[in-house]
Amino acid sequence: MGIISWIILGLLAGAIAKFLLPGRDPGGFIGTTVIGVAGAFIGGWISARWLDHPVAKNFYDGATWASAIGGALVLLIAYRILFGNSRN
């Protein structure tokens, strides 16, 4: 999978993470999509490095999607904890 595929996967993972974790985010739509892309990269790296399951083989692999969505969820939760609900 190339870099463009990871970016597209990250955008979709960010949208799915936002759907699974509703509420107002401090960064809004742009912040959530950036978190999704970063979560896809981090989730893929963790899966390949420590879980011994390289995810760079296929865009439609379930492990690829699970790692990207999981990474986006973790980053979104951490972002909310660190920056709180600043959009009142």
KAJOUR-V163668 format. One record per residue. NEAR is the number of other ideal C-beta (glycine too) atoms within 8 Angstrom. Layout:
NEAR / NEAR
This chain:
10 / 5 / 5 / 6 / 9 / 13 / 10 / 8 / 14 / 17 / 11 / 10 / 17 / 17 / 11 / 10 / 16 / 12 / 7 / 8 / 9 / 5 / 6 / 5 / 12 / 12 / 10 / 8 / 5 / 7 / 11 / 15 / 12 / 10 / 15 / 18 / 13 / 12 / 21 / 17 / 11 / 11 / 17 / 15 / 8 / 11 / 13 / 11 / 6 / 5 / 7 / 4 / 7 / 6 / 12 / 7 / 7 / 6 / 7 / 4 / 9 / 5 / 9 / 16 / 10 / 9 / 14 / 17 / 14 / 10 / 17 / 19 / 12 / 11 / 12 / 16 / 9 / 8 / 13 / 12 / 7 / 6 / 8 / 7 / 8 / 6 / 7 / 3
